[in-house]
């Protein structure tokens, strides 16, 4: 794992006491789902869902994979999706890059594909905005993790999901084009990182 990402994880795992008990209960339900899959040597598929698949769902997807790797849970595949497709927001990319991820933009389309790496020997995560019915997103045997209230309301039913659970986060979009923009995007990214690290800390190999 890249040093800056590993160091960030090492710090965040000391902050679990700051997670509210109500949120820990939600995260424990996700951990139970993962544990059952892991015990049965099944592939673990986690789909992080947000309305536009531009900010919080990408943070979830990236940090979910990092947290699994940090705790040595290797049979995990993470995805992100939305109720509509837009583009991975540049501020999302900037926040991840500033934290320590290696990021390459692979094309110049209106919905660019980004290759995001958290460890040198691992194939990069390919991130772009997509809807829940995109071919790359699992159609069955997955957990749908709703990261925003809008997706929670607009997707009352996610076809094929074995678990559908809400872990809503405040949208950093509210701080776009303000002096707090960069700070708030990093803050939200690290909150989502901490939550993912907490839930994977509960998994027993």
Buried (B, 14 or more C-beta within 10 A) or exposed (E): BBEBBBEBBEEBBEBBEEBEEEBBEBBBBBBBBBBEBBEEEEEBBBBBBBBBBBBBBBBBBBBBBBBBBBBEBEEBBBBBBBBBBBBBBEBBBBBBEEBBBBBEEEEEEEBBBBBBBBBEEEEBBEBBBBBBEBEEBBEEEBBBBBBBBBBBEBBEEBEBBBBBBBBBBBBBBEBBEEEEBBEBBBBBBBBBBBBBBBBBBBBEE
